[in-house]
């Protein structure tokens, strides 16, 4: 569980040019994290500018089984780099926002597409039972 953190990274040129604020994963497909929760974290560029910082990734999960990424504020990243995941068979993304309060979808880097609906607690209340 990764919860209640503030992570600020600076971008640079050279070998550290593509920083990731929160990364949980492995390159070995046989080694998986069975459960992962990333909740209530603030991740952004140390520059705190309003425009996206090229190359900065907010949250990145790889080979995580049952995963929940919720209530995070992910700032200063391009849309596809806010919350990214690869080979996570059961993932729920809920109420992740940019610095302006706009909801952010997760990006599936295997399928190269956004897979999750935008949702927040208000939409859950309006769903029929």
C-alpha angles and dihedrals in degrees: 000000000000110000142159098007133143111213120183119179132184121220119226140170124262126028094349096049097115108048124183119209097203121012126174116172151083137236092225112088092203091059111072137169102233094207133015131179123186109181140165097355128147113216125176148130115286087232089067093207121160096232120079115268109232113241097012115128121196107197124002124183124183127181095353116151114207105011135179122190110180145154095008126146109220114185138181098018133116112256094257091049100051099083117001131176138181128193095354104144097191114032130154121195115193133176099339110162142187122235091276094055095256114143117251126211124214120250120224105215092194095055092030091227145095108264107176129075120240105254141161136174093275092058091050090056091053096052114107116245 
